[in-house]
Amino acid sequence: MISKKAHHRSLSTIEPPQFLSTKEVFISPRVSLAGFPSQGFSSPPTSPRNNKRIIISKSFPSTAFNKLNFLIDKSKAGKFIPQCKLPTIITQKIDECVDVASLVNLVETYEIYFIENIKEIDLTKPRMVFWRMEETHRNLFTKLFDGIKTNSIVSSVLIRFLVEKYDQQSEQNIITDFLNKIILNKDEIFSSNGDPVYRSDGNILAASSEVLIDLMFDINDSQSIFDIMLYSNALVMKPYEYVLKLKKKHLELKEVIEKESLELVRTKIEKAILLLVEINKLDDETKELIQEIFSDKIYSEEFTEKLQTCLYPKIEVFSLPQYKRTVNDSTNQRRRRNTISSRNGLPVNIQYKYENIRFKSIKRRSEEILAPTVKRIYEELIIPRKKRSDPNQILALEVINTDNICDLGVDILTQQFIFRDIKILQLISIQEVMLADKAPSIQQAIETLVIIEKLILQLIVDKSTFKLFIKIAMKCCELGDFNIGFIMYSCVVQISVKNPSFLNELKKSKLIFERLQELFSISKNHQSYREEFEKREPAYRIPILTIWIHDMLSSLEEETKIEYRFNVRKLKNVSLCIKTMIELKTIKIAVDCIYPVQDFLCQFS
């Protein structure tokens, strides 16, 4: 038996509903089917169960609700918004509609809303509002709008279901004005060609510099043009012009938007200027302009201080590096007993934690120079070989070489190789990243890593060291350093080609090797590595440098402009590469520095 509400809706195809004057319609709960997950939905929402689900059956005709019941996961129900893709069953019904009246009935029956909030409607940019609709909603909206002149009920339905959340009394005029603008400029608004140029999925393909600057401060921009322009603005305009446009935009918005929104704009401009100074090598004229414009009191004191420091950094006098001392260490104490607890899953038990042994006393240094034979006797005769395999005994000697470094074990070597890799990559200059492989600092990093690779190849001499570096490579990847992990994996592969028996005789380590093979597989443009890299937090991941260079070169080779407008895809890819390199400066992977080991690795630089 059909409910009264369903019967009322069935009559709506014959007589337009008086929803503008009927208070009851607006009080009733609005449930949008736009949010129902499709059959291919892989990660359902985890928010608490929504009370709307309790009354959802009252909002549907009984027959239609029974057909859609299988789409509702009652145990994982949550809040859905009109920007979600329409379920397959709804899109099929849309395709089956033969006229505008059946489309109207479909929208009323399933209460399909096109925009979630009234704040998303900008009357100065109706074309952007239209193209920001989810694709299936936008297609339905287009079909409905085609019949707005032939069927009087279409306009009333669009007014009712265009926006899900709005004040019916004070904000309804915004909806009618928006629809009127579309009526007057339908062909221009519905066309994907324009400024910006849109793809069928609603993403921006190309845009002019003026539109890109506007989108940087658009609160409804879901494509993060602001983040894209932060890092790739050098491809769009010169720094001097960029600074002028940012200031001009700030002055324009100051007069038209609310105080809270203006604060957000100010924060964005401060971030944009600081990154501009960090990434680009600026001439004196641009520096003076920035200093003149952004010393205004409207900007925060913290910003002006950072800006002053970045524009005119202090020249540091060269001095020898000073390493941290603990509270209990005296001036003359070079080492102390200490047990380092496990960090990041790496239990490390070291009895001696060294300070900087490179700065030894003149007397001790002279002893090392004049009496190398005594030291060799001390190592080979006084301490038996079986005891020197203990990491603590090796570190006690204060001498690390190719003969004993592998005896330090997986945990210690993992930390020390990661520590060295971080130091190498952090020397890359951010102002040179746009040069990719031609940047001097990047070339230096590559040369150092090649030497490290040769060292690892030299250390893998037998089956035990072969297994050792398989385990170290996996540990490095687990901690987030894919760069040194990939270098070790490539060394293991090279050794396995020369000595197939090393690989064939693996047992437990073979599973680890297969996991590394899968992770670093080149299929689908290193898809496995890219997926794993994206799962990690930015502060806990280190990219493979060679793949980063390949991505940067591929991005730079794309056309900068598409029909006199800037290629947004290129800007996005370049910005991601630059952002990844900047994130290396703030890596938080916790590893301890053992100075004898680092002194040994620094020899290969």
VENDA-V279969 format. One record per residue. SS is DSSP state (h for helix, s for strand, l for the rest). PSI is psi as a letter, one per 20 degrees, with the letter a starting at -180 (999 if undefined). BURIAL is + if it has 16 or more other C-alpha atoms within 10 Angstrom, else -. Layout:
BEGIN
<<SS | PSI | BURIAL> <SS | PSI | BURIAL>>
END
This chain:
BEGIN
<<l | p | -> <l | p | -> <l | r | -> <h | h | -> <h | g | -> <h | g | +> <h | h | -> <h | h | -> <h | h | +> <h | h | -> <h | i | -> <h | i | +> <h | i | +> <l | g | -> <l | p | -> <l | p | -> <l | q | +> <l | m | -> <l | h | -> <l | h | -> <l | i | -> <l | o | -> <h | h | -> <h | h | -> <h | h | -> <h | h | -> <h | h | -> <l | q | -> <l | q | -> <l | o | +> <l | o | +> <l | p | +> <h | i | +> <h | h | +> <h | i | +> <l | p | +> <l | q | +> <l | r | +> <l | h | -> <l | j | -> <l | p | -> <l | h | -> <l | n | -> <l | q | -> <l | q | -> <l | j | -> <l | q | -> <l | q | -> <l | p | -> <l | q | -> <h | i | -> <h | h | -> <h | h | +> <h | h | -> <h | j | -> <h | h | -> <h | h | -> <h | i | -> <h | i | +> <l | q | +> <l | q | +> <h | h | -> <h | g | -> <h | h | -> <h | h | +> <h | h | -> <h | h | -> <h | i | -> <h | h | -> <h | i | -> <h | i | +> <l | o | -> <l | n | -> <h | h | -> <h | i | -> <h | k | -> <l | q | +> <l | a | +> <l | p | +> <l | q | +> <l | q | +> <l | i | +> <l | i | +> <l | q | +> <l | p | +> <l | q | +> <l | q | +> <h | h | +> <h | h | -> <h | g | +> <h | h | -> <h | g | -> <h | h | -> <h | g | +> <h | h | -> <h | i | -> <l | p | -> <l | i | -> <l | r | -> <h | h | +> <h | g | +> <h | h | +> <h | g | +> <h | g | +> <h | h | +> <h | g | +> <h | g | +> <h | g | +> <h | g | +> <h | j | +> <l | m | +> <l | o | +> <l | q | +> <l | h | +> <s | q | +> <s | g | +> <s | q | -> <h | h | +> <h | i | -> <h | i | -> <l | o | +> <l | o | -> <h | i | -> <h | i | -> <h | m | -> <h | h | +> <h | g | +> <h | h | +> <h | g | +> <h | g | +> <h | i | +> <l | i | +> <l | q | +> <l | q | +> <h | g | +> <h | h | +> <h | g | +> <h | h | +> <h | g | -> <h | g | +> <h | g | +> <h | g | -> <h | h | -> <h | g | +> <h | h | +> <h | h | -> <l | j | +> <l | h | +> <l | h | -> <l | h | -> <l | o | -> <h | h | -> <h | h | +> <h | g | +> <h | g | +> <h | h | +> <h | g | +> <h | h | +> <h | h | +> <h | h | +> <h | j | +> <l | g | +> <s | p | +> <s | h | +> <s | o | -> <l | r | +> <l | o | -> <l | h | -> <l | g | -> <l | h | -> <l | j | -> <h | h | +> <h | h | -> <h | g | +> <h | g | +> <h | h | +> <h | h | -> <h | g | +> <h | h | +> <h | h | -> <h | h | +> <h | h | +> <h | g | -> <h | h | -> <l | l | -> <h | g | +> <h | g | -> <h | g | -> <h | g | +> <h | i | +> <l | p | -> <l | h | +> <l | p | -> <l | b | -> <l | o | +> <l | r | +> <s | p | +> <s | q | +> <l | r | -> <l | h | -> <l | j | -> <l | i | +> <l | q | +> <s | p | +> <s | g | +> <s | q | +> <s | q | +> <l | r | +> <h | h | +> <h | g | -> <h | h | -> <h | g | +> <h | g | +> <h | g | -> <h | h | +> <h | h | +> <l | j | +> <l | o | -> <l | i | -> <l | j | -> <l | o | +> <l | i | -> <l | j | -> <l | l | -> <h | h | +> <h | g | +> <h | h | +> <h | g | +> <h | h | +> <h | g | +> <h | h | +> <h | j | +> <h | h | +> <h | h | +> <h | i | +> <l | g | +> <l | r | -> <l | q | -> <h | h | +> <h | g | -> <h | h | -> <h | g | +> <h | g | +> <h | g | -> <h | h | +> <h | g | +> <h | g | -> <h | g | -> <h | h | +> <h | g | +> <h | h | -> <h | g | -> <h | h | -> <h | h | +> <l | i | -> <l | i | -> <l | r | -> <l | r | -> <h | g | -> <h | g | -> <h | h | -> <h | h | +> <h | h | -> <h | g | -> <h | g | +> <h | g | +> <h | g | -> <h | g | +> <h | g | +> <h | g | +> <h | g | -> <h | g | +> <h | g | +> <h | g | +> <h | h | +> <h | g | +> <h | h | +> <h | h | +> <h | h | +> <l | q | +> <l | o | -> <l | q | +> <l | r | -> <h | h | -> <h | g | -> <h | h | +> <h | g | +> <h | h | -> <h | g | -> <h | g | +> <h | h | -> <h | g | -> <h | g | -> <l | j | +> <l | j | +> <l | q | -> <l | i | -> <l | i | -> <l | q | -> <l | q | -> <h | h | -> <h | g | -> <h | g | +> <h | h | +> <h | g | -> <h | g | -> <h | g | +> <h | g | -> <h | h | -> <h | h | -> <h | g | +> <l | m | -> <l | q | -> <l | q | -> <l | o | -> <l | p | -> <l | p | -> <l | p | -> <l | q | -> <l | q | -> <l | p | -> <l | p | -> <l | q | -> <l | q | -> <l | q | -> <l | r | -> <l | h | -> <l | i | -> <l | p | -> <l | r | -> <l | g | -> <l | i | -> <l | p | -> <l | i | +> <s | q | +> <s | q | -> <s | p | -> <l | p | -> <l | o | -> <l | p | -> <l | r | -> <l | p | -> <s | p | -> <l | k | -> <l | j | -> <s | n | +> <l | p | -> <l | o | +> <l | o | -> <l | p | +> <l | h | +> <s | p | +> <s | o | +> <s | q | +> <l | a | +> <l | o | +> <l | i | -> <l | h | -> <l | m | -> <l | r | -> <l | q | -> <h | h | -> <h | g | -> <h | h | -> <h | g | -> <h | h | -> <h | h | -> <h | h | -> <h | g | -> <h | h | -> <l | l | -> <h | h | -> <h | h | -> <h | g | -> <h | g | -> <h | g | -> <h | g | -> <h | g | -> <h | g | +> <h | h | -> <h | g | -> <h | g | -> <l | o | -> <l | q | -> <h | g | -> <h | h | -> <h | h | -> <h | i | +> <l | i | +> <l | p | -> <h | h | +> <h | h | +> <h | h | +> <h | g | +> <h | h | +> <h | h | +> <l | i | -> <l | j | -> <l | o | -> <l | p | +> <l | a | -> <l | i | -> <l | h | -> <l | i | +> <h | h | +> <h | i | +> <h | i | +> <h | h | +> <l | r | +> <h | g | +> <h | g | +> <h | g | +> <h | h | +> <h | g | +> <h | g | +> <h | h | +> <h | h | +> <h | g | +> <h | g | +> <h | g | +> <h | g | +> <h | g | +> <h | h | -> <h | g | +> <h | h | +> <l | i | +> <l | i | -> <l | p | +> <l | p | +> <h | h | +> <h | i | +> <h | i | +> <h | h | +> <h | i | +> <h | i | -> <h | c | +> <h | i | +> <h | i | -> <l | p | +> <h | g | -> <h | h | +> <h | h | +> <h | g | -> <h | g | +> <h | g | +> <h | g | +> <h | g | -> <h | g | +> <h | h | +> <h | h | -> <h | h | -> <h | h | +> <h | g | +> <h | h | -> <h | g | -> <h | g | +> <h | h | +> <h | h | -> <h | h | +> <l | n | +> <l | i | -> <l | a | -> <h | h | -> <h | g | -> <h | h | +> <h | g | +> <h | h | +> <h | g | +> <h | h | +> <h | g | +> <h | g | +> <h | g | +> <h | g | +> <h | g | +> <h | g | +> <h | g | +> <h | h | +> <h | h | -> <h | i | +> <l | i | +> <s | n | +> <h | h | +> <h | g | +> <h | h | +> <h | g | +> <h | h | +> <h | g | +> <h | h | +> <h | g | +> <h | h | +> <h | g | +> <h | g | +> <h | g | +> <h | g | -> <h | h | +> <h | h | -> <h | g | -> <h | h | -> <l | n | -> <h | h | -> <h | h | -> <h | g | +> <h | h | +> <h | h | -> <l | j | -> <l | q | -> <l | e | -> <h | h | -> <h | i | +> <h | h | -> <h | h | -> <h | g | +> <h | g | +> <h | h | -> <h | h | -> <h | h | +> <h | g | -> <h | g | -> <h | g | +> <l | k | +> <l | p | -> <l | i | -> <h | q | -> <h | l | -> <h | l | -> <h | l | -> <h | g | -> <h | g | +> <h | g | +> <h | g | -> <h | g | -> <h | h | -> <h | g | +> <h | h | -> <h | h | -> <l | q | -> <l | q | -> <h | h | +> <h | i | -> <h | k | +> <l | q | +> <s | p | +> <l | q | +> <l | o | +> <h | g | +> <h | h | -> <h | h | -> <h | g | +> <h | g | +> <h | g | -> <h | g | +> <h | g | +> <h | g | +> <h | h | -> <h | g | +> <h | h | +> <h | i | -> <l | q | -> <l | p | -> <l | h | +> <s | q | +> <s | o | -> <l | l | -> <l | j | -> <s | q | +> <s | p | +> <s | o | +> <h | h | +> <h | g | +> <h | g | +> <h | g | +> <h | g | +> <h | g | +> <h | g | +> <h | h | +> <h | h | +> <h | g | +> <h | g | +> <h | g | +> <h | g | +> <h | h | +> <h | h | +> <h | h | -> <h | h | +> <h | i | +> <h | k | -> <l | p | +> <l | j | -> <l | o | +> <l | o | -> <l | q | +> <l | q | -> <l | p | +> <l | o | +> <h | h | +> <h | h | +> <h | g | +> <h | h | -> <h | h | -> <h | g | -> <h | h | +> <h | i | -> <l | h | -> <l | m | -> <l | 999 | ->>
END
